[in-house]
Amino acid sequence: MRWSAAGVGGGSVLFAVLALRVWAVFIDPDPWPSDGAMGGPSSAHWLGTDAVGRDLFLRVVESTEAFVGPGLVACAVALLLGTLAGAAVGYVPDHPVSKVLRGVLTLLSAWPRLVLVVVLLAVFLAGVSDPSAWAPARVYVLGALVGLSFVPQVAGVLSERVAHFRRARFVDAARAHGLTDVAILGRHILWANCRQLLLRQACSVFGAFLLVETSLSYLGDYGVPEPRPSWGNILADMRSAVVRSGGIAGDSGWVEAARSGGLLGVVVPSLAIVATIAGALALAEYFAQRDAEA
């Protein structure tokens, strides 16, 4: 396997994120009170503290819990449902089930993804008797809904690929040797000729989920609720605290914000979001290159 710069860079970023997630398992989920709010960087608190005295660095690490597991759920839902639908539509396009699936996929794709996710999440929260009791699981529901919103994209690109290989000569040869359609579709088409395409889609879904989760957490309506940390709500809290205190006003405002830890509390989560999404997209580009070479 030849690794390109995109593959090495993207893989390194996602490996670092997974390492932080493992580290977060061993972190005490307490709010990490310190000697004071908006404290500056120190040996005890590497990024300083937030507006209520919690350690910013530890909260940034803990925030990986908000998107790594749910992001993998989004990938699993998108790939599982997208693969089943795309394989059926591409391999047996005239079957009644395939025609129904095409209609369902067209209906889902007619909705803008973010609108579809927010509407379905709002319906879900309105349907439960105690929304606060679902707060820990809300982000996993969000992951499933983001994955559902990507099913039409995954099914669309996969059905085109399957339809192309369905007419290939090796399929006729496999049938002549007695292989079933399930074996031909699963082993010789999906695994041998479509796995790089599916890996590319998985990386894109993971990056998209992080963008949706941090955006909703920043806005504060359907994302991760306090006191559970997310890069989105950390960014929102620190931005509000710095603006309220006037820390970025005036000629010396940036210096004062950096000394208090407020500037790092804004910059570090922002860079983490950008770097992780860029890593996921770079890895997707690597799999696209591998797919083109195959």
QUIZISUL-V169392 format. One line per field, one symbol per residue. phi: phi as a letter, one per 20 degrees, with the letter a starting at -180 (. if undefined). psi: psi as a letter, one per 40 degrees, with the letter a starting at -180 (. if undefined). burial: b if it has 24 or more other ideal C-beta (glycine too) atoms within 12 Angstrom, else e. Layout:
phi: ???
psi: ???
burial: ???
//
This chain:
phi: .eeefffffffffffffffffffffeefffflfcfaelffgbfecfdncefdneffffffffffffcffffffgffffffffffffffffecfefgffffffffffffffeggfffffffffffffeefcgffegfegfffgffffgffeggffffffffffffffefffffffffenffffffffeedfffccfffffffffffffffgfffffffffnedefefefebgfffffffffffffemfdenfdfffffffenffffeffffffffffffffffffffffffffff
psi: hhhidddddddddddddddddddddehheiefiaeiifiiiiddgdeaiaeeeihdddddddeddeeddddddddddddddddddddddddgdeidddddddddddddedhhddddddddddddddeidgdddeddeddddddddddddeddddddddddddddedeiddddddddeeiiddddddddddddeedddddddddddddddddddddddddedeahiiehiiddddddddddddddefeeiidedddddddeedddddddddddddddddddddddddddddddd.
burial: eeeeebbebbbebbeebbebbeebeebeeeebebeebbbbbeeebebbbbbbebbbbbbbbbbbbbbbbbbbbbbbbbbbbbbbbbbbbbbeeeeeebeebbeebeebeeeebbebbbebbeeebeeeeeeeeeeebbbbbbbbbbbbbbbbbbbbbbbebbbebbeeeebeebeeeeeeeeebbeebbbeebbbbbbbbbbbbbbbbbbbbbbbbbbeeebbbbeebbbbbbbbbbbbebbeeeebbeeeeeeeebbebbbbbbbbbbbebbebbbbbbbbbbbbbbbbeeee
//
